Amino acid sequence: MELCAINLLNSTDRNFSSNLSRLTSWEAVTDHEVETVVDGIIFEIRKRGDLALLEFTNRYDDRRCESAEELVVHKDELEKALGAIDDDLRASLEKAALRISDYHKHQLEESWQFTEADGTSLGQKITAIERVGIYVPGGKASYPSSVLMNALPARVAGVDEIIMTVPSPKGQLNPSVLASAAIAGVTKVFTIGGAQAIAAMAFGTELVPKVDKIVGPGNSFVATAKRKVFGSVGLDMVAGPSEILVICDGMTDPEWVAMDLFSQAEHDEDAQSILLAWDDDFLSAVHVKMTELLPQMERRDIISKALSSRGALIRVKDASEAVYLSNLLSPEHLELSVENPERWLPQIRNAGAIFMGRYTSEVLGDYCAGPNHVLPTSSTARFSSPLGVYDFQKRSSVIHCTIDGAAKLGQIASVLAHSESLAAHARAAELRIEVDN
């Protein structure tokens, strides 16, 4: 039997490090042609607003809209979609929404304050962002779960307006995406996608209001546009392809592991699925099972390409090396498919989400466990976190000095300001010291 194509690596091989680096390296935006196209789109949206938005939507989504108003999905349409979807689907979406909201409520921050001996008050004021834009993919696949994961933390945070954009190729929209928008309490929905959607939300048009922050994943055009508008608008992250890294002690059912690897590979051809194990027989069993199951997969062509180009079964020396490589790769999704995963957790430094034990499939996190599925990719888990309520709240420092406090702090500030040759700074502090108590 010819086994399915996937990269087979061994950590003891001489060229292992370079081969692993080549396999896992990813630059989200490398295509200069994409950059040029996105620059042109942003320029035109800023210059011509809705007219450019309409032209790009008709061109890239194969539509025939005659006015920008046709890009609006009204609230009654959202409610209609919610009422039209299958009862089981609606119930599942609503249950998932409840779990996601409940989880994210634990992330809510509150303002705090304390008073020093001289009466000076210091603290932090927590304020929700006023208007947020969420980008929901709608090309190769539609993701109602992405609506919930992006909108619900914003709703929990207290965001006033949630603006959603979703592409509608040939005017077609997945009803479950609209139903999810109704469940999540999205304020406005526009059927626009790509760089034009990002530009419209970042700078505003007559139709699309300017937002304060944009969240949500997209293709290379979306990722490029997000990078270019940063500063004019806040961002969550610039997402790369989906990733899963499974560490297994060889005791999990090989079919379970194979399907977990497939679950990420089926996203798109650039997705990455990697298994680390120190049992040769288990690695072989998983490889055989993948070969058996692949022909049964509806998206087998996508899975096959993803596995052959970026997937890997890696033989490591032991559990310790598996942890080392996991922290090095900093995966978006990490499955600890091992006995007593709690013993492993303190050693894990870098991962977007950690799935503990044999029964915790990554797929549960995608849909309904509660934690957010918008996660750092491309090793950015080294310094960033999952999307959460904290992404939709701002922190303002609060300082309230008494006369005595201003005098005490003013002396310190004056010395430091003079050391930096900032005389006006120093004088502003000194004037408060001279106040007659």
VOGU-3710 file (C-alpha; in Angstrom, 3 decimals, decimal comma):
1> melcainlln> 0,000/0,000/0,000  1,317/3,411/-0,984  1,053/5,697/2,032  -0,342/9,221/1,744  2,223/11,908/1,106  3,397/13,709/4,241  6,825/14,835/5,401  8,562/12,275/7,644  11,211/13,795/9,903  13,459/12,441/12,636
11> stdrnfssnl> 15,007/14,774/15,206  18,269/12,799/15,071  18,773/13,481/11,356  21,673/15,775/10,507  19,503/18,238/8,576  16,520/18,107/10,934  16,675/21,734/12,118  16,920/23,192/8,636  14,205/20,884/7,296  11,881/21,772/10,168
21> srltsweavt> 12,537/25,470/9,695  11,798/25,226/5,983  8,607/23,311/6,646  7,230/25,638/9,314  8,369/29,051/8,121  5,556/31,227/6,891  5,369/34,845/5,829  1,718/35,881/5,756  2,232/38,389/2,982  5,032/37,887/0,471
31> dhevetvvdg> 3,393/38,548/-2,877  4,332/41,969/-4,264  1,441/41,769/-6,707  -0,948/41,432/-3,768  0,677/44,469/-2,152  0,216/46,512/-5,311  -3,427/45,521/-5,686  -4,170/46,294/-2,033  -2,449/49,689/-2,242  -4,664/50,567/-5,190
41> iifeirkrgd> -7,827/49,416/-3,430  -7,085/51,406/-0,281  -6,280/54,526/-2,314  -9,526/54,306/-4,271  -11,678/53,626/-1,205  -10,208/56,667/0,547  -10,631/58,802/-2,541  -14,016/57,715/-3,919  -15,728/55,960/-1,024  -18,881/54,034/-1,883
51> lalleftnry> -18,364/54,278/-5,647  -15,044/52,444/-5,371  -16,502/50,030/-2,828  -19,280/49,121/-5,246  -16,876/48,687/-8,174  -14,502/46,405/-6,253  -17,345/44,328/-4,830  -18,849/43,779/-8,286  -15,448/42,952/-9,743  -14,051/40,597/-7,122
61> ddrrcesaee> -17,286/38,959/-5,948  -18,869/38,657/-9,400  -21,897/40,739/-8,487  -24,134/43,171/-10,357  -25,044/45,703/-7,673  -26,130/49,107/-8,961  -26,101/51,005/-5,662  -24,137/50,782/-2,438  -27,369/50,259/-0,520  -27,547/46,759/-2,031
71> lvvhkdelek> -24,505/45,862/0,083  -26,488/46,261/3,300  -28,075/43,319/5,110  -30,921/44,712/7,223  -31,824/43,449/10,682  -35,077/41,879/9,536  -33,039/39,758/7,094  -30,871/38,541/9,975  -33,930/37,561/11,980  -35,442/35,904/8,930
81> algaidddlr> -32,283/33,824/8,459  -32,346/32,849/12,132  -35,904/31,604/11,772  -35,170/29,728/8,554  -32,193/27,594/9,558  -32,536/24,010/10,751  -33,744/23,683/14,347  -30,762/21,568/15,387  -28,346/24,070/13,875  -30,059/26,975/15,592
91> aslekaalri> -30,016/25,177/18,929  -26,318/24,337/18,526  -25,433/27,912/17,591  -27,346/29,241/20,578  -25,729/26,738/22,968  -22,284/27,582/21,579  -23,036/31,311/21,917  -24,022/30,862/25,547  -20,836/28,923/26,343  -18,645/31,452/24,526
101> sdyhkhqlee> -20,299/34,374/26,339  -20,047/32,676/29,735  -16,360/31,920/29,235  -15,531/35,445/28,124  -17,345/37,037/31,059  -14,489/35,725/33,211  -12,127/37,987/31,234  -13,944/41,216/32,083  -11,701/43,779/33,735  -12,943/46,425/36,135
111> swqfteadgt> -11,662/49,879/36,930  -9,590/50,104/40,111  -8,161/52,796/42,331  -6,084/53,193/45,505  -5,206/56,143/47,739  -1,741/56,949/49,063  -0,970/58,345/52,526  -0,971/61,979/51,340  -4,366/61,529/49,691  -3,109/61,161/46,123
121> slgqkitaie> -5,333/58,779/44,193  -4,024/56,480/41,455  -5,901/53,987/39,366  -7,006/52,616/36,036  -10,244/53,226/34,177  -11,551/50,428/31,956  -13,617/51,553/28,957  -15,068/49,510/26,109  -14,125/50,451/22,551  -17,025/52,303/20,936
131> rvgiyvpggk> -17,209/50,750/17,472  -15,592/47,516/16,267  -15,466/45,933/12,808  -15,427/42,156/12,424  -14,333/40,517/9,184  -15,923/37,130/8,488  -14,540/34,992/5,634  -16,996/33,942/2,943  -14,969/32,573/0,069  -14,040/28,862/-0,019
141> asypssvlmn> -16,086/28,309/3,127  -18,447/30,197/5,401  -17,907/30,189/9,128  -20,841/31,036/11,407  -18,572/30,073/14,303  -16,271/32,975/13,381  -19,174/35,378/13,781  -19,768/34,143/17,318  -16,091/34,104/18,272  -15,460/37,648/17,042
151> alparvagvd> -18,700/39,364/18,003  -19,532/37,857/21,394  -16,374/38,991/23,262  -17,040/42,486/21,921  -20,620/42,286/23,147  -19,481/41,036/26,579  -16,939/43,878/26,743  -19,699/46,434/26,211  -18,850/47,619/22,683  -21,576/49,989/21,456
161> eiimtvpspk> -21,547/49,057/17,749  -20,378/45,891/16,033  -19,994/46,279/12,273  -19,672/43,027/10,311  -18,435/42,570/6,758  -18,702/39,279/4,902  -18,099/38,662/1,177  -21,021/37,389/-0,873  -19,673/35,734/-4,052  -22,305/35,982/-6,810
171> gqlnpsvlas> -24,645/37,419/-4,208  -24,800/34,167/-2,231  -24,687/34,185/1,564  -24,738/31,315/4,004  -27,938/31,757/6,072  -26,175/30,377/9,150  -23,683/33,263/9,014  -26,564/35,758/9,089  -28,290/33,746/11,812  -25,109/33,854/13,884
181> aaiagvtkvf> -24,974/37,628/13,457  -28,517/37,839/14,851  -27,617/35,612/17,817  -24,441/37,578/18,561  -26,154/40,956/18,420  -24,228/42,393/15,482  -25,301/45,991/14,817  -24,793/46,277/11,040  -23,866/43,812/8,297  -22,385/44,616/4,880
191> tiggaqaiaa> -21,808/42,080/2,105  -18,325/43,212/1,198  -15,035/41,389/1,484  -11,340/41,528/0,750  -9,109/44,566/1,076  -12,033/46,843/0,183  -13,900/45,775/3,333  -10,860/46,440/5,511  -10,281/49,853/3,909  -13,950/50,812/4,231
201> mafgtelvpk> -14,014/49,976/7,946  -10,631/51,598/8,594  -11,370/54,933/6,920  -15,158/54,984/6,591  -17,337/55,673/3,565  -20,787/57,201/3,171  -22,221/53,709/3,748  -19,751/51,993/6,081  -18,940/53,737/9,364  -15,319/54,119/10,407
211> vdkivgpgns> -14,489/51,708/13,214  -11,946/51,910/16,022  -10,648/48,341/15,712  -10,858/45,511/13,164  -10,781/41,838/14,147  -11,172/38,584/12,249  -9,112/36,456/9,833  -9,022/36,557/6,047  -6,975/35,713/2,963  -3,697/37,305/1,868
221> fvatakrkvf> -5,475/40,409/0,542  -7,223/40,883/3,877  -4,010/40,271/5,837  -2,102/42,744/3,660  -4,811/45,371/4,018  -4,899/44,955/7,788  -1,182/45,573/7,985  -1,441/48,689/5,864  -4,294/50,327/7,785  -2,831/49,683/11,226
231> gsvgldmvag> -2,426/52,976/13,028  -5,526/54,453/11,476  -7,385/51,636/13,199  -6,510/49,035/15,809  -6,066/45,343/14,914  -6,353/42,034/16,682  -3,649/40,199/14,734  -2,599/39,353/11,188  -3,483/35,694/10,883  -1,649/33,087/8,861
241> pseilvicdg> -2,792/29,567/7,929  -4,356/27,333/10,558  -2,007/25,077/12,533  -2,183/22,072/14,825  0,622/20,371/16,726  -0,179/17,074/18,432  2,118/15,556/21,050  1,226/11,926/21,673  2,699/9,262/23,940  1,584/6,515/21,563
251> mtdpewvamd> -1,418/5,457/23,606  -4,178/7,370/21,798  -6,259/5,704/19,082  -4,354/6,397/15,803  -7,649/7,183/14,050  -8,378/9,961/16,541  -4,988/11,535/15,922  -5,289/11,167/12,141  -8,641/12,947/12,140  -7,322/15,725/14,370
261> lfsqaehded> -4,535/16,302/11,855  -7,068/16,264/9,008  -9,301/18,739/10,826  -6,770/21,501/10,351  -5,450/20,392/6,964  -8,923/20,707/5,438  -9,024/24,470/6,086  -6,820/25,286/3,095  -3,754/24,142/1,202  -1,386/26,165/3,413
271> aqsillawdd> -2,682/24,787/6,714  -0,195/22,884/8,857  -0,643/19,608/10,751  2,252/18,152/12,755  2,501/15,113/15,031  5,351/14,639/17,524  5,831/11,167/19,013  8,661/8,970/20,273  7,087/5,660/19,308  7,932/4,445/15,796
281> dflsavhvkm> 5,092/1,929/15,694  2,562/4,596/16,663  3,802/7,025/14,007  3,487/4,265/11,419  -0,009/3,385/12,632  -1,134/6,990/12,308  0,356/7,196/8,823  -1,486/4,051/7,755  -4,740/5,312/9,236  -4,371/8,655/7,417
291> tellpqmerr> -3,906/6,753/4,174  -7,053/4,721/4,796  -9,186/7,708/5,778  -8,061/10,284/3,214  -10,174/8,955/0,297  -13,280/9,292/2,507  -12,770/13,001/3,143  -14,914/15,459/1,163  -12,035/17,958/1,097  -9,388/15,307/0,403
301> diiskalssr> -7,674/17,318/-2,336  -7,110/20,241/0,032  -6,039/17,920/2,854  -3,637/16,059/0,594  -1,945/19,220/-0,621  -1,663/20,658/2,890  -0,139/17,449/4,250  2,356/17,035/1,441  3,523/20,650/1,485  3,465/21,594/5,185
311> galirvkdas> 2,387/18,546/7,225  4,785/16,307/9,132  5,060/13,185/11,267  8,110/13,755/13,462  9,998/11,121/15,444  11,441/12,793/18,548  13,792/11,281/21,140  11,477/11,622/24,123  8,760/13,664/25,797  11,213/16,329/26,873
321> eavylsnlls> 12,284/16,985/23,281  8,643/17,107/22,206  7,990/19,907/24,696  11,119/21,738/23,554  10,042/21,609/19,903  6,498/22,619/20,769  7,704/25,741/22,562  10,021/26,457/19,658  7,216/26,205/17,082  4,673/28,040/19,294
331> pehlelsven> 1,646/26,481/17,588  -1,811/27,961/17,216  -3,411/24,740/18,518  -1,529/22,296/20,744  -2,991/18,915/21,646  -1,392/17,145/24,612  -2,720/13,692/23,768  -0,948/12,081/26,696  -1,555/10,528/30,094  -1,777/13,086/32,931
341> perwlpqirn> -1,563/16,199/30,699  -1,713/18,421/33,802  1,880/17,405/34,544  2,903/18,756/31,147  1,124/22,095/31,362  3,724/23,992/33,442  6,336/23,223/30,785  4,308/24,717/27,926  5,266/28,353/27,364  4,038/29,094/23,848
351> agaifmgryt> 0,678/28,025/22,416  -2,490/29,765/21,310  -4,764/27,129/22,847  -3,867/23,946/24,710  -6,110/20,890/24,478  -5,567/18,563/27,394  -5,811/14,779/27,224  -6,968/12,196/24,722  -10,649/13,184/24,679  -10,182/16,903/24,068
361> sevlgdycag> -10,226/17,262/20,323  -9,150/20,629/18,946  -12,448/20,753/17,044  -14,310/21,305/20,326  -12,392/24,545/20,724  -13,299/25,603/17,206  -16,990/25,583/17,956  -18,338/25,316/21,432  -15,947/24,714/24,354  -16,021/28,430/25,158
371> pnhvlptsst> -12,484/29,812/24,694  -11,936/31,830/21,551  -10,861/30,155/18,314  -9,241/33,332/16,954  -5,669/32,458/17,904  -2,113/33,586/17,168  -0,535/31,729/14,232  2,907/31,558/12,616  4,735/31,300/15,963  3,238/34,575/17,210
381> arfssplgvy> 1,993/32,731/20,315  5,466/33,630/21,603  4,163/37,127/22,303  0,409/37,268/21,669  -2,808/35,738/22,960  -6,221/34,505/21,813  -8,847/37,083/20,958  -10,717/38,042/24,101  -12,727/40,645/25,952  -9,473/42,452/26,739
391> dfqkrssvih> -9,098/43,186/23,002  -12,277/45,263/23,148  -11,487/47,221/26,300  -9,111/50,145/26,777  -7,220/51,084/29,905  -6,769/54,714/30,929  -4,463/55,688/33,783  -6,061/57,897/36,448  -3,958/60,307/38,565  -5,456/62,714/41,112
401> ctidgaaklg> -2,953/64,583/43,298  -3,616/66,444/46,507  -1,587/69,575/47,305  0,820/67,510/49,412  1,021/64,828/46,740  1,755/67,361/43,996  4,544/68,848/46,089  6,143/65,469/46,785  5,903/64,244/43,196  6,827/67,676/41,826
411> qiasvlahse> 10,230/67,553/43,506  10,998/64,215/41,876  9,635/65,317/38,489  11,606/68,576/38,589  14,925/66,803/39,086  14,200/64,315/36,322  12,979/67,010/33,915  16,136/69,106/34,424  18,233/65,993/33,792  16,538/65,755/30,401
421> slaaharaae> 16,921/69,501/29,698  13,171/70,007/29,609  12,826/73,260/31,517  9,123/73,749/30,856  8,441/70,300/32,244  10,374/71,139/35,384  8,700/74,543/35,838  5,209/73,024/35,430  5,999/70,701/38,330  7,735/73,381/40,433
431> lrievdn> 4,804/75,776/40,251  2,701/73,289/42,233  5,458/72,960/44,852  5,368/76,710/45,450  1,671/76,784/46,295  1,076/78,207/49,767  -0,201/75,328/51,867
//
